[in-house]
Amino acid sequence: MKPLCWNTLSSTTILDVTPWFSVIEDSISLPSGRIIDDFYRIEAPDYVLITAQRDDGYILMERSYKHCLKEIILTSPAGGVNVGESPLQAAKRELLEETGYEADTWCPMGAFRVDGTRGICNAHLFFAKGLRLVAKPLLDDMEECELVFMSQDEIHTAVIDKKIPLLPDIAILSMATSTLFSSFTQVFAQ
């Protein structure tokens, strides 16, 4: 049976904490005619996620504390896309701000929805090569991190050990390095 679209009857913003996110309550009509008055979704600004690689193949990761997880983890450089800014401009800005690095080559890897049920935002993925240190990171006390260059084998181990626990990071690392992708599929197929 082919799925049919739902019809939005009304939308009400019930929480707006701009620039972080908004919670929207929709009243929807299902194809069956049933009305759902409390379907919740989240709207947030798009963000960028970057796999940044040195000429020797090592990938730049950030080790930092994530309060919602209550732990220190490894993540890829990332950040929000500001109003009036293209995703590529945001990726270049975020890489420089968070790490002090610029890259010679930028390759867009696509934009993907974060959650099909709650909506949320798009994650714009980029692969950056030819890193060069040009400044000190512009980190504040909410973005303290340690910069770590890792080989593909070290990244593979960090994923298995759940030191890289976030799905967007695993996805971009898999997409950016086909050898890494092959390793992931072999491990998770067992």
Residue pairs with C-beta under 8 A, 6 or more apart in sequence:
4 31
5 31
6 28
6 29
6 30
6 31
7 28
7 29
8 26
8 27
8 28
9 26
9 27
9 28
9 29
9 35
10 26
10 27
11 24
11 25
11 26
11 27
12 24
12 25
12 26
13 22
13 23
13 24
13 25
14 23
14 24
14 25
14 40
15 22
15 23
16 22
19 45
19 80
20 44
21 42
21 43
21 44
21 120
22 42
22 43
22 44
23 40
23 41
23 42
24 40
24 41
24 42
24 43
25 38
25 39
25 40
26 36
26 39
26 40
26 41
27 35
27 36
27 37
27 38
27 39
28 35
28 36
28 39
29 35
29 36
30 36
40 118
41 117
41 118
41 119
42 115
42 118
42 119
42 120
43 119
43 120
43 121
44 120
44 121
45 80
45 81
45 82
45 121
46 80
46 81
46 87
46 111
46 121
46 122
46 123
46 124
47 78
47 79
47 80
47 81
47 90
47 121
47 122
47 123
47 124
48 78
48 79
48 80
48 81
48 87
48 90
48 91
48 94
48 123
48 124
48 125
48 126
49 76
49 77
49 78
49 123
49 124
49 125
49 126
49 168
49 169
49 172
50 76
50 77
50 78
50 91
50 94
50 95
50 125
50 126
50 127
50 128
50 172
51 59
51 76
51 125
51 126
51 127
51 128
51 172
51 173
51 175
51 176
51 177
52 59
52 60
52 76
52 77
52 95
52 99
52 101
52 103
52 128
52 129
52 131
53 59
53 60
53 127
53 128
53 129
53 131
53 176
54 60
54 131
54 149
55 129
55 130
55 131
57 151
57 152
58 149
58 150
58 151
59 149
59 150
59 151
59 152
59 155
59 173
59 176
59 177
60 77
60 99
60 101
60 131
60 147
60 148
60 149
61 74
61 75
61 76
61 147
61 148
61 149
61 150
61 155
61 158
61 164
62 74
62 75
62 76
62 77
62 98
62 99
62 145
62 146
62 147
62 148
63 72
63 73
63 74
63 145
63 146
63 147
63 148
64 72
64 73
64 75
64 143
64 144
64 145
64 146
65 71
65 72
65 144
66 72
66 73
66 75
69 165
73 163
73 164
73 165
73 166
74 148
74 150
74 158
74 163
74 164
74 169
75 164
75 166
75 169
76 168
76 169
76 172
76 173
77 94
77 95
77 98
77 99
78 94
78 168
79 90
79 93
79 94
79 97
79 98
80 90
81 87
81 90
81 124
82 90
85 93
87 108
87 111
87 124
87 126
88 106
88 108
88 126
90 124
91 106
91 124
91 126
91 128
92 102
92 103
92 106
95 101
95 102
95 103
95 128
96 102
96 134
96 135
96 138
97 137
97 138
97 139
98 137
98 138
98 139
98 143
98 145
99 137
99 147
100 133
100 134
100 135
100 136
100 137
101 131
101 132
101 133
101 134
102 131
102 132
102 134
103 128
103 129
103 130
103 131
103 132
104 129
104 130
104 132
105 128
105 129
105 130
106 126
106 127
106 128
107 126
107 127
107 128
107 129
108 124
108 125
108 126
109 125
109 126
109 127
109 172
109 175
109 176
110 124
110 125
111 122
111 123
111 124
111 125
112 122
112 123
112 125
112 171
113 119
113 120
113 121
113 122
113 123
114 120
114 121
114 122
114 123
114 168
123 168
125 171
125 172
125 175
127 172
127 175
127 176
137 145
137 147
139 145
150 158
152 177
152 179
152 180
152 183
155 164
155 173
155 180
156 180
156 183
156 184
156 187
158 164
159 170
159 173
159 184
160 187
164 170
164 173
170 184
173 180
174 180
174 181
174 184
175 181
